Amino acid sequence: MIEISRINKSFDGHHHIIQDLSLTIPDGKIVGFLGPNGAGKSTTINMMTGILPIDKGTITLNGIDIDKEPLKAKEIFGFVPDRSDIFLRLKGLEYLNFIADIYQVPEDVRQEKIAYYTKQFSIDHALGNYIQSYSHGMRQKIMVTSVLLHDPDIWILDEPLTGLDPKSSYALKQMMREHADKGNTVFFSSHGLEVVEQLCDEVAIINHGELLFYGTIDELQAEYQTDQSLENVFLELTNDA
């Protein structure tokens, strides 16, 4: 479970990027995190993962405060950032072993998982190549694979499907569904509203750092008395004109 309680974030001390944002993401759900560019999605995710400090408020992951116990909290979540241009001078297998070492994944377990996930994502043939030689999609796949190695309870994914080919995108969506169905939490941001509508149990929509809606698609349509698609309702909600 992810519990976000009245968090605030400002980079200049005056203009708040995030304003009193509260959100509870239960176990066993896939939750889509939506908002236009600059709405505060990545800032929120970076606070959830301990990359950015929280100015005010609290965030707990399975009851562990990310601000007070960052190392303990980071043991229970896996994070895929929206940028995959890191560790470019490592080979694919070196990077995966590096991540497995950090999380103390046993040798036999890591070998099995690396073989399984890289085959699922069709990058098993490239593990001996440097990541800097990978395409954007391949870099995304190696990042996702690294997250899955230590089997975290909570998945926090920032635009995880960007750059993936249809086969790999389908495989990841299946993994997300299976992970949530086991009672775990999947929280991901996306600009692909059709994917969110098809895959997610619930959606959270923010704009200007404030929560506009959280609930199911049916609840969203009922609240705004419409049978329109998520895309149409989203555009109406976030229209600043």
TIKOL-864785 format. One line per field, with one value per residue (C-alpha): residue number from 1; x negated, y negated, z negated; residue in three letters. Coordinates in nm, 2 decimals, padded with zeros to 4 digits, always signed. Layout:
<sites>
num NUM / ... .
px X / ... .
py Y / ... .
pz Z / ... .
residuo ALA / ... .
</sites>
This chain:
<sites>
num 1 / 2 / 3 / 4 / 5 / 6 / 7 / 8 / 9 / 10 / 11 / 12 / 13 / 14 / 15 / 16 / 17 / 18 / 19 / 20 / 21 / 22 / 23 / 24 / 25 / 26 / 27 / 28 / 29 / 30 / 31 / 32 / 33 / 34 / 35 / 36 / 37 / 38 / 39 / 40 / 41 / 42 / 43 / 44 / 45 / 46 / 47 / 48 / 49 / 50 / 51 / 52 / 53 / 54 / 55 / 56 / 57 / 58 / 59 / 60 / 61 / 62 / 63 / 64 / 65 / 66 / 67 / 68 / 69 / 70 / 71 / 72 / 73 / 74 / 75 / 76 / 77 / 78 / 79 / 80 / 81 / 82 / 83 / 84 / 85 / 86 / 87 / 88 / 89 / 90 / 91 / 92 / 93 / 94 / 95 / 96 / 97 / 98 / 99 / 100 / 101 / 102 / 103 / 104 / 105 / 106 / 107 / 108 / 109 / 110 / 111 / 112 / 113 / 114 / 115 / 116 / 117 / 118 / 119 / 120 / 121 / 122 / 123 / 124 / 125 / 126 / 127 / 128 / 129 / 130 / 131 / 132 / 133 / 134 / 135 / 136 / 137 / 138 / 139 / 140 / 141 / 142 / 143 / 144 / 145 / 146 / 147 / 148 / 149 / 150 / 151 / 152 / 153 / 154 / 155 / 156 / 157 / 158 / 159 / 160 / 161 / 162 / 163 / 164 / 165 / 166 / 167 / 168 / 169 / 170 / 171 / 172 / 173 / 174 / 175 / 176 / 177 / 178 / 179 / 180 / 181 / 182 / 183 / 184 / 185 / 186 / 187 / 188 / 189 / 190 / 191 / 192 / 193 / 194 / 195 / 196 / 197 / 198 / 199 / 200 / 201 / 202 / 203 / 204 / 205 / 206 / 207 / 208 / 209 / 210 / 211 / 212 / 213 / 214 / 215 / 216 / 217 / 218 / 219 / 220 / 221 / 222 / 223 / 224 / 225 / 226 / 227 / 228 / 229 / 230 / 231 / 232 / 233 / 234 / 235 / 236 / 237 / 238 / 239 / 240 / 241 .
px +00.00 / -00.11 / +00.01 / -00.05 / +00.06 / +00.08 / -00.26 / -00.39 / -00.68 / -00.83 / -01.16 / -01.18 / -01.00 / -00.70 / -00.55 / -00.42 / -00.46 / -00.26 / +00.00 / +00.15 / +00.17 / +00.32 / +00.37 / +00.40 / +00.31 / +00.44 / +00.28 / +00.40 / +00.46 / +00.31 / +00.34 / +00.28 / +00.13 / +00.25 / +00.19 / +00.07 / -00.29 / -00.40 / -00.12 / -00.35 / -00.35 / -00.72 / -00.78 / -00.54 / -00.70 / -01.04 / -00.93 / -00.77 / -01.10 / -01.32 / -01.49 / -01.34 / -01.29 / -00.94 / -00.89 / -00.58 / -00.36 / -00.44 / -00.47 / -00.46 / -00.52 / -00.37 / -00.38 / -00.74 / -00.81 / -01.03 / -01.17 / -01.25 / -01.35 / -01.47 / -01.68 / -01.42 / -01.15 / -01.36 / -01.39 / -01.02 / -00.97 / -01.10 / -01.12 / -01.14 / -01.22 / -01.10 / -01.47 / -01.67 / -02.00 / -02.19 / -02.48 / -02.55 / -02.91 / -02.80 / -02.71 / -02.35 / -02.45 / -02.69 / -02.41 / -02.16 / -02.42 / -02.50 / -02.14 / -02.11 / -02.41 / -02.26 / -01.95 / -02.15 / -01.96 / -02.11 / -02.31 / -02.08 / -01.77 / -01.92 / -02.03 / -01.69 / -01.51 / -01.76 / -01.71 / -01.33 / -01.27 / -01.53 / -01.38 / -01.03 / -01.15 / -01.37 / -01.69 / -01.87 / -02.09 / -02.22 / -02.33 / -02.70 / -02.66 / -02.71 / -02.39 / -02.50 / -02.47 / -02.10 / -01.80 / -01.57 / -01.33 / -01.61 / -01.73 / -01.37 / -01.36 / -01.68 / -01.56 / -01.23 / -01.42 / -01.64 / -01.34 / -01.19 / -01.50 / -01.44 / -01.06 / -00.95 / -00.60 / -00.54 / -00.61 / -00.64 / -00.67 / -00.71 / -00.60 / -00.72 / -00.56 / -00.73 / -00.95 / -00.85 / -00.75 / -00.40 / -00.52 / -00.72 / -00.45 / -00.20 / -00.44 / -00.49 / -00.11 / -00.06 / -00.33 / -00.16 / +00.17 / +00.03 / -00.16 / +00.15 / +00.36 / +00.12 / +00.21 / -00.07 / -00.06 / -00.13 / -00.14 / -00.24 / -00.22 / -00.13 / -00.02 / +00.13 / +00.49 / +00.63 / +00.38 / +00.48 / +00.84 / +00.79 / +00.54 / +00.60 / +00.84 / +00.83 / +00.70 / +00.56 / +00.57 / +00.37 / +00.31 / +00.10 / +00.00 / +00.36 / +00.56 / +00.87 / +01.00 / +00.92 / +01.14 / +01.25 / +01.34 / +01.71 / +01.69 / +01.53 / +01.80 / +02.07 / +01.93 / +01.92 / +02.24 / +02.10 / +02.03 / +01.73 / +01.40 / +01.13 / +00.95 / +01.24 / +01.31 / +00.94 / +00.91 / +01.22 / +01.08 / +00.74 / +00.84 / +00.70 / +00.85 .
py +00.00 / -00.35 / -00.63 / -00.99 / -01.24 / -01.62 / -01.64 / -01.97 / -02.05 / -02.39 / -02.45 / -02.82 / -02.84 / -03.01 / -02.84 / -02.50 / -02.22 / -01.99 / -02.12 / -01.92 / -01.61 / -01.31 / -00.97 / -00.61 / -00.33 / +00.01 / +00.35 / +00.56 / +00.27 / +00.13 / -00.25 / -00.49 / -00.83 / -01.08 / -01.45 / -01.69 / -01.78 / -01.98 / -01.86 / -01.72 / -01.35 / -01.29 / -01.52 / -01.32 / -00.99 / -01.13 / -01.21 / -00.86 / -00.70 / -00.92 / -01.10 / -01.44 / -01.54 / -01.62 / -01.98 / -01.90 / -01.59 / -01.21 / -00.92 / -00.56 / -00.24 / +00.06 / -00.14 / -00.25 / -00.63 / -00.70 / -01.01 / -00.86 / -00.51 / -00.55 / -00.24 / -00.01 / -00.16 / -00.12 / +00.25 / +00.31 / +00.11 / +00.13 / -00.19 / -00.25 / -00.62 / -00.80 / -00.82 / -00.51 / -00.68 / -00.56 / -00.32 / -00.34 / -00.21 / +00.11 / +00.42 / +00.54 / +00.84 / +00.63 / +00.39 / +00.66 / +00.83 / +00.49 / +00.44 / +00.80 / +00.75 / +00.44 / +00.63 / +00.95 / +01.17 / +01.52 / +01.63 / +01.91 / +01.69 / +01.41 / +01.63 / +01.78 / +01.44 / +01.28 / +01.56 / +01.55 / +01.17 / +01.09 / +01.36 / +01.22 / +00.88 / +01.03 / +00.88 / +01.20 / +01.18 / +00.84 / +00.89 / +00.89 / +00.55 / +00.21 / +00.03 / -00.27 / -00.07 / +00.02 / -00.15 / -00.35 / -00.05 / +00.19 / -00.04 / -00.06 / +00.32 / +00.36 / +00.11 / +00.30 / +00.63 / +00.49 / +00.38 / +00.73 / +00.92 / +00.87 / +00.92 / +00.60 / +00.57 / +00.23 / +00.13 / -00.24 / -00.30 / -00.63 / -00.59 / -00.23 / -00.14 / -00.42 / -00.29 / +00.08 / +00.28 / +00.44 / +00.78 / +00.64 / +00.40 / +00.68 / +00.89 / +00.61 / +00.54 / +00.91 / +00.89 / +00.59 / +00.76 / +01.08 / +00.88 / +00.69 / +01.00 / +01.15 / +00.87 / +00.63 / +00.27 / +00.13 / -00.25 / -00.39 / -00.71 / -00.72 / -00.94 / -00.64 / -00.69 / -00.39 / -00.16 / -00.31 / -00.26 / +00.10 / +00.20 / +00.00 / +00.07 / -00.29 / -00.62 / -00.93 / -01.26 / -01.56 / -01.91 / -02.19 / -01.96 / -01.91 / -01.59 / -01.63 / -01.27 / -00.93 / -00.62 / -00.38 / -00.47 / -00.40 / -00.63 / -00.90 / -00.88 / -00.88 / -01.18 / -01.38 / -01.23 / -01.11 / -00.80 / -00.95 / -00.78 / -00.84 / -01.05 / -01.29 / -01.32 / -01.38 / -01.65 / -01.83 / -01.80 / -01.93 / -02.20 / -02.53 / -02.74 .
pz +00.00 / +00.08 / -00.14 / -00.04 / -00.30 / -00.23 / -00.06 / +00.07 / +00.30 / +00.41 / +00.58 / +00.52 / +00.18 / +00.32 / +00.62 / +00.52 / +00.77 / +00.54 / +00.31 / +00.02 / +00.23 / +00.06 / +00.21 / +00.09 / +00.33 / +00.19 / +00.24 / +00.53 / +00.77 / +01.08 / +01.05 / +01.34 / +01.26 / +01.51 / +01.58 / +01.85 / +01.89 / +01.59 / +01.37 / +01.11 / +01.18 / +01.20 / +00.90 / +00.70 / +00.81 / +00.72 / +00.37 / +00.34 / +00.43 / +00.21 / +00.51 / +00.40 / +00.04 / -00.08 / -00.19 / -00.39 / -00.45 / -00.45 / -00.22 / -00.34 / -00.15 / -00.32 / -00.64 / -00.60 / -00.59 / -00.28 / -00.45 / -00.79 / -00.68 / -00.32 / -00.29 / -00.44 / -00.22 / +00.09 / +00.02 / +00.09 / +00.42 / +00.77 / +00.97 / +01.35 / +01.42 / +01.72 / +01.84 / +01.93 / +02.02 / +01.71 / +01.66 / +02.03 / +02.00 / +01.84 / +02.05 / +02.00 / +01.79 / +01.58 / +01.50 / +01.41 / +01.18 / +01.03 / +00.93 / +00.81 / +00.59 / +00.43 / +00.34 / +00.25 / +00.49 / +00.47 / +00.77 / +00.88 / +00.84 / +01.04 / +01.32 / +01.35 / +01.35 / +01.59 / +01.83 / +01.80 / +01.82 / +02.09 / +02.31 / +02.24 / +02.36 / +02.64 / +02.52 / +02.41 / +02.72 / +02.63 / +02.27 / +02.37 / +02.54 / +02.38 / +02.28 / +02.47 / +02.79 / +02.71 / +02.87 / +02.64 / +02.63 / +02.53 / +02.26 / +02.12 / +02.12 / +01.93 / +01.67 / +01.63 / +01.60 / +01.33 / +01.13 / +01.13 / +01.01 / +00.64 / +00.67 / +00.49 / +00.34 / +00.49 / +00.85 / +00.92 / +01.30 / +01.47 / +01.84 / +01.85 / +02.19 / +02.38 / +02.65 / +02.61 / +02.91 / +02.90 / +02.79 / +02.50 / +02.41 / +02.39 / +02.18 / +01.93 / +01.90 / +01.83 / +01.56 / +01.41 / +01.40 / +01.24 / +00.98 / +00.87 / +00.87 / +00.62 / +00.38 / +00.47 / +00.58 / +00.92 / +00.96 / +01.30 / +01.49 / +01.86 / +02.14 / +02.31 / +02.20 / +02.39 / +02.22 / +01.88 / +01.95 / +02.05 / +01.78 / +01.47 / +01.18 / +01.07 / +01.20 / +01.02 / +01.22 / +01.11 / +01.26 / +01.12 / +00.83 / +00.71 / +00.72 / +00.94 / +00.92 / +00.78 / +00.84 / +01.11 / +01.47 / +01.39 / +01.09 / +01.31 / +01.57 / +01.30 / +01.12 / +01.44 / +01.57 / +01.90 / +02.09 / +02.27 / +02.29 / +02.04 / +02.30 / +02.34 / +01.97 / +01.90 / +02.16 / +02.01 / +01.66 / +01.74 / +01.99 / +01.86 / +02.14 .
residuo MET / ILE / GLU / ILE / SER / ARG / ILE / ASN / LYS / SER / PHE / ASP / GLY / HIS / HIS / HIS / ILE / ILE / GLN / ASP / LEU / SER / LEU / THR / ILE / PRO / ASP / GLY / LYS / ILE / VAL / GLY / PHE / LEU / GLY / PRO / ASN / GLY / ALA / GLY / LYS / SER / THR / THR / ILE / ASN / MET / MET / THR / GLY / ILE / LEU / PRO / ILE / ASP / LYS / GLY / THR / ILE / THR / LEU / ASN / GLY / ILE / ASP / ILE / ASP / LYS / GLU / PRO / LEU / LYS / ALA / LYS / GLU / ILE / PHE / GLY / PHE / VAL / PRO / ASP / ARG / SER / ASP / ILE / PHE / LEU / ARG / LEU / LYS / GLY / LEU / GLU / TYR / LEU / ASN / PHE / ILE / ALA / ASP / ILE / TYR / GLN / VAL / PRO / GLU / ASP / VAL / ARG / GLN / GLU / LYS / ILE / ALA / TYR / TYR / THR / LYS / GLN / PHE / SER / ILE / ASP / HIS / ALA / LEU / GLY / ASN / TYR / ILE / GLN / SER / TYR / SER / HIS / GLY / MET / ARG / GLN / LYS / ILE / MET / VAL / THR / SER / VAL / LEU / LEU / HIS / ASP / PRO / ASP / ILE / TRP / ILE / LEU / ASP / GLU / PRO / LEU / THR / GLY / LEU / ASP / PRO / LYS / SER / SER / TYR / ALA / LEU / LYS / GLN / MET / MET / ARG / GLU / HIS / ALA / ASP / LYS / GLY / ASN / THR / VAL / PHE / PHE / SER / SER / HIS / GLY / LEU / GLU / VAL / VAL / GLU / GLN / LEU / CYS / ASP / GLU / VAL / ALA / ILE / ILE / ASN / HIS / GLY / GLU / LEU / LEU / PHE / TYR / GLY / THR / ILE / ASP / GLU / LEU / GLN / ALA / GLU / TYR / GLN / THR / ASP / GLN / SER / LEU / GLU / ASN / VAL / PHE / LEU / GLU / LEU / THR / ASN / ASP / ALA .
</sites>
